[in-house]
């Protein structure tokens, strides 16, 4: 049993490398040999198990590439969400600052009132566009 486990581990440790190549005409293809041997650029290098057919290795590599792309898209979506939330907080703070000028019926010059009204409308529109909480 121990010998079988050692054989499995040594077989799993053996890996092959395949390349996702990008040709000068922007088409992509998978290759076992380095892309420069095909007059192409390396787009991605993927380690795959040795002993599989090239087609199986490519399918496995495509899965890794798709998973990496999905993870990158998820990270980007999360970053955009954080950016949106940050902007919503900034808009809320600016709105609160404007409102504070008029608390307790404080009088303001007409120029300030006009500027504040225009900015208030701009803040409101941006909050709606971003889907911010209006509280």
C-alpha positions in Angstrom: 0.0 0.0 0.0 2.8 2.4 0.9 4.6 1.6 -2.4 1.4 2.5 -4.3 1.1 5.9 -2.5 4.7 6.7 -3.3 4.1 5.8 -7.0 1.0 8.0 -7.1 2.9 10.9 -5.5 5.8 10.6 -7.9 3.4 10.4 -10.9 1.5 13.5 -9.7 4.8 15.4 -9.2 5.6 14.9 -12.9 4.3 17.9 -14.9 4.4 19.1 -18.4 4.2 22.6 -19.7 2.0 23.9 -22.4 1.9 27.5 -23.8 -1.0 29.7 -24.8 0.5 31.6 -27.8 -0.6 34.7 -29.5 0.2 35.0 -33.2 1.0 38.3 -34.9 -2.5 38.4 -36.3 -3.9 38.3 -32.7 -5.2 34.7 -32.9 -4.3 32.4 -30.0 -3.4 28.7 -29.9 -2.0 26.2 -27.5 1.4 24.6 -28.1 3.8 22.1 -26.4 6.8 23.9 -27.8 7.7 27.5 -26.7 5.7 30.1 -28.6 8.8 31.7 -30.2 9.3 28.5 -32.2 5.9 29.3 -33.8 6.8 33.0 -34.4 4.3 33.9 -31.6 4.3 35.6 -28.2 3.6 33.8 -24.9 0.2 34.7 -23.6 0.2 32.2 -20.7 2.3 29.3 -19.4 0.4 26.4 -17.7 1.7 23.4 -15.9 -0.4 20.3 -16.7 0.0 16.6 -15.7 2.3 14.6 -17.8 1.0 11.5 -19.5 -2.2 13.0 -20.8 -3.1 13.6 -24.4 -2.4 17.1 -25.6 -6.1 17.7 -26.0 -6.7 16.7 -22.4 -3.9 19.0 -21.3 -5.4 21.9 -23.3 -8.8 21.3 -21.8 -7.4 21.3 -18.3 -5.4 24.4 -19.0 -8.4 26.2 -20.5 -10.2 25.4 -17.2 -7.4 27.0 -15.2 -7.4 30.0 -17.5 -11.2 30.4 -17.2 -10.9 30.1 -13.4 -8.2 32.7 -13.3 -10.3 35.0 -15.5 -13.3 34.5 -13.3 -11.3 35.2 -10.2 -9.9 38.4 -11.8 -13.4 39.5 -12.8 -14.6 38.9 -9.2 -11.7 40.9 -7.8 -12.5 43.7 -10.2 -16.2 43.7 -9.3 -15.3 43.8 -5.6 -12.9 46.7 -6.2 -15.7 48.5 -8.1 -18.1 47.9 -5.2 -15.6 49.3 -2.7 -15.0 52.3 -4.9 -18.8 52.9 -5.2 -19.3 52.6 -1.5 -16.4 55.0 -0.8 -17.9 57.5 -3.3 -21.4 57.1 -1.6 -19.8 57.9 1.7 -18.1 61.0 0.3 -21.3 62.2 -1.2 -23.2 61.6 2.1 -20.6 63.6 4.0 -20.7 66.5 1.5 -24.5 66.5 1.7 -24.3 66.6 5.5 -21.8 69.5 5.3 -24.2 71.5 3.1 -27.1 70.7 5.4 -25.2 71.8 8.5 -25.0 75.3 7.1 -28.8 75.6 7.3 -29.5 73.9 10.6 -31.1 76.0 13.2 -32.3 78.5 10.5 -28.8 80.0 10.0 -28.9 82.7 7.4 -26.6 82.4 4.4 -25.8 84.8 1.5 -27.8 84.2 -1.6 -24.7 83.3 -3.5 -24.0 80.4 -1.1 -27.6 79.3 -1.2 -27.6 79.2 -5.0 -24.3 77.3 -5.1 -25.5 74.9 -2.4 -28.8 74.2 -4.2 -27.0 73.4 -7.4 -24.5 71.1 -5.7 -27.3 69.5 -3.6 -29.0 68.6 -6.9 -25.8 67.2 -8.3 -25.1 65.1 -5.2 -28.6 63.8 -5.3 -28.3 62.8 -9.0 -25.0 61.1 -8.5 -26.3 59.2 -5.5 -29.2 58.0 -7.5 -26.9 57.0 -10.4 -24.7 55.0 -8.1 -27.6 53.5 -6.2 -26.4 55.0 -2.9 -28.6 55.0 0.2 -30.2 58.4 0.5 -30.2 58.5 4.3 
